Amino acid sequence: MARAAKASADMGWKIVDLMSPQVNSTHQRSQCELRVEMERGESNMNNNFIYDETWASNYQRFARIHGRIAEVDETVTFLESYSRGGNALELGIGNGRVAVPLGERGVRVEGIDNSDSMLELLVKRTDLVKAWKGDIADFKTEQSYNLVYCVYNTFQLLATREAQLTCLRSAAEALDEQGILVIEFDVPALEGFVNGQKTTTVFVDHENTILNAHVHDPLNQHLISSLLWFSGTSVRRLPYRARYVYPQELDTMAERVGLELVERWGDWARGAFTEHSKRHISVYRRISL
C-alpha cells in the first residue's frame, strides 16, 4: 500500500499511515507521534471548542461538502413545526446556516455563539437575527422561547459531561411551559480504531481530498481530531475535539434537568431512527409536574 501520509514541518501537519509495516512494527512510537500532532491542535482550544478564523473561513464550504446546505430546507421545516409561529433560540448559531432561513419563515430567531469569527459572518449575512457572544454550556436569558435547538454536532463540542449537563439545564430554563428542545448529532462511530487511532476519508473529488484523523480517549469519551483538507497545492488543518454521547446517555442527562424525550428521528425528513442510523434528531419537552 502506498503511504497515505507525509510530514511537513513548515506546515505543521502530519498523518501517519497506520497500515504500513514500519508503523505496525513500532506502533508505540507512531501512536505517540500522532498524539503529539493531535494534541498540538487541542492545546490551542479552550475547554469548549471555538471556531477560529481558519474554521470560520472554511465552514460554509465544508458544510456544503458534508451535505448540510442541501438539507437546510428539511431542517428548517422540522424546526418551524415546533416553534408554534413564535420565537426560537439557537445554541451555536454560527454563520446562520439554519437561523437565517428559519427567520425568513417568520420565526423570531435569536442565537448564542462563542466565536467572534462566526458571529461576524452572521452579521454580514443578515440583520434579521439577533445573536450574542456567550457560552452555550452556561447561559441565562430573561426571554422564554417556544423552541431551543442545537444542531450539527455542536452539543458534542462541549468537552465534559458537566458542561453538557449545564447546557441542557440552561436550555430547559429558557423554554416556556410548552417549549421544545431539539438536538441533532451523530451516533458515536467507534469501529475501526487501531491502538486508539483512526484515519478516514471524508471526501474526494478532482479538486479536494479531505481526511479526518482521530485519537480516541475512551476514559473521557473524547475524539481528538484533525480535518486535513488538501486542495490544489494547499493544505488546511482544522483541529477539533468532541465528547461523544450515546442517545440513551443524552436521555438520562435530559431527565436530570427536567426534560423528557418526545420523539427521536434518524434525519430531518422524519425517517425512522434505527440501529443503523448514523445520527439522530431528538426532541425533548419539560416534564409536567
N, C-alpha and C positions, 0 to 999 in steps of 0.2 A: 504493500500500500504506500502511495506517495505521501510524504509528510504533509499534513494539513496545517502545519504551524511553522512560524519563524519568529525571530525576535528582532526588534529594532530599538536600540537604546535611546535614540533621539526622539522616537515617537512615544516611547514609554509603554508599549504593549507587548504581550507575549501570549501565545497559545501553545499548549503542549499536546502533542498527539498521543493520546493515552493508549493507542493500539500498537505503537511502534515497539519493536523488540528492545530497543535501548531503554525506553521508558519502563517497559514491563520488568526488565531485569534490575532496574534501580527505581522502583516505584516510590520508595520513601522520599528520595531526593526530588523527583519530579512533582510529587504531591506538595512538597514544601515550596518548590518554585511557583506552582500555580497559586497556592495560598498566599504567598507574598504578593503576587501580582494582583489578586483579587482584593486583598486587604489594603493594598495601597489606595485603591479607589474608595474602600469603605472608610478609611481614616479621614477622608475629606468630607464625610457626611456627619450631620448631627444624628442624634438617636433616631429621629424620624427623618426619612429621606426628603430632600428638597430638590426639585427640578432646577438645575442651574442653567446658565445661558446656553451651554452646549446641548443639554436635553431640550430646552425650550425651542431652540432654533431648528431642531430636527423632529419635534413632536408630531406636527401635523403630517409630515411625510411618512413617519413611522406608523402612525395611526391609520393612514390610508393603506399602506402595505399590509398591515395587520387586519384589514377588513372592517375597521371601526368607523370609518367615514361612510362606507356603503350602507351600514346598518343604522345610521343615525335616525332615519325616519321611523323605523320599527322601535328604536329605543325611546324616542320622544312620544310616540303613540302610546306605548306602555305606561310611561310615567304620567302623561297627561290624564290617563284614565283614573289615576289615584289622587290627582291634585284637586279634584272637585271644582275646577274652574277658579281656584283660589291662588294660593301662593306656595312656593317651594324653596327649599334651601339645599344647595349642592355642596357636599363636603369634598374639597379638592376640585374646585371649579375649573382650574387650569385656564386654557385659552377660550373656553366657552363652547367647545365642540358640541356638547349636549344642551347647555343652558341657553345659548342664543336661539336655536330653533324652537326650544320649548317656550321661551319668552315670546317668540313670534306667533305662537298659538294662543296667546292671551294669558298665559300663566305668569304671575309676578315672581320672577326668579331672583334670588339672592345667592351669594356664594362665599365660601371661605377658601383660602389657599395660603400656603406658607412660602410660595415662590414669587419673588418680585418679578422675575423674568416672565413667568406665565401670566401674571396679572397685567403686566404691560401689554402683552399680546391681546388680552381680553379688552383692555381699554381702547386699543387701536381698532378693534373689530366692531365694537358696539357701545352705545351708551344706554342700551335698553336694560342691561343687567347691573344690579348693584353688587359689588363684591368688596371684601376687605381682607387684609392680610391677618392671618391667625393660624392657630394650631388646631387642627380638627380633633386632636387627641384630648383637648380640654378647652371647650369654648362655652361661653354664656351668651344668650341673646334674650332681650326683653320681648321680642316678637315670637308669636306662636305660628307654626306652619302646618298646612294641610299635608304636606309631603316633605320629607327629608330623604335625600338619596346620595349614594356614594358608589360610583361605578368604575369599571375598567381597572380592577385590582388595586385601587387606591387604598382601600382599607388595609390590605396586607403590607403596605409600606410603613405602617406603624410597627415599630421594632419590637415591642414587648406585648405580652398578654395584658399587662396592666394598662398600657396605652390604648389598646383595642377596647378593653372594658370601659375605660373612661370616655372614649369616643362614643360608644353605644349609649352610655349614661347621658352624655351631653345631648345626643340626638333624641333620646327618649324625652328629655326635659323640654326640648324645643318643639315637640309635637303638640298640636291641640288635642282635645279629648278624643277625636275620631281620626287623628292623624296616622299616617302610614310611613314606615321607613322601608326603603328599598336598597338592597346591597347586591352588587354584582362582583364576583371574582372567580378566578379559575379554581377548579378542583385540583388539589396537590397531585403532581405527576412525578413520583419519586422513583419510577422504574428506570433502569439503565445506568445508574450511578456505579462507578468503579472506584473503590477506595475513596468514596465520598466526593467524587468529581464526575462531571458530565459536560460534554460539549455537543451542542445540537445545531443543525442548520435551520435557521428561521425562514430565510427567503433567498432565492437565487433567480436572477434574470440576466439579460445581456449587459446590464449596467451595474447591478448591485449584487453583493454577496453579504448576507447578514448571518453571523454566528452568535450563539449565546453560550458562554462558558459559566458553569455553576460550580460552587463548592457548597456541600450540604453540611449544615450544623444541626444534627438531629436533637441535641440537647435543648437548644433554644428555638427549634423549628424554623431555622433561618435558611434561606437560599441566598448566598452572597454571589452576585452575578455581574457579568460584564457583557454588554452587547458590543460586538466588534463589527463595524459597518464598513465594508470595502466598497468604494465607488470610484471607478476610474483609477487614478493613481493616488487617491486619498484614502485615509482610514480614520474613522472616528471611534473612540472608545467611550461607551456610555455605561458607567457602573451604577448598580443599584443593589439594594438589599430588601428582602421581603420576609415577613414572618407568615408562613403559610398556615391556614386554618381549615380544618375539615368542616363540612356543613353541620355535623352534629355538635361540634365544639362551638360553632357560632350560635347555634340554638341555645346551648347551655349558658353562654355568656349573655345572650339577649334576655333569657329568663331572669338572670341575676339582677338586671336593671329594669325589670318590669315590662318586658316585651314578650310577645308570643308569636310564633310562626303562623302565618295565614296561608301562604302559598309558596311553592318553590317550582321554578321553571328551568328548563335547560337552555333557553335562548329568549330573546326579546319578542319573538313571534309566538310565545307561549307553547313551545314544544315541550314535550314531557321531559322531566328530569329523571334520568335512569342511571344505572351503574356504569354506563358507558359515556355519560355526559362529561365534557371537558371543562365546563363552567356551570355556574348556577346563578339565577336571579332569585333572591329570597325576599319575601315580603313579610314585614312584621307590623303589629299594632300594639298599642298599650293594653296591658292586661286589665280587664274590667274588675273593679273592686266590689 
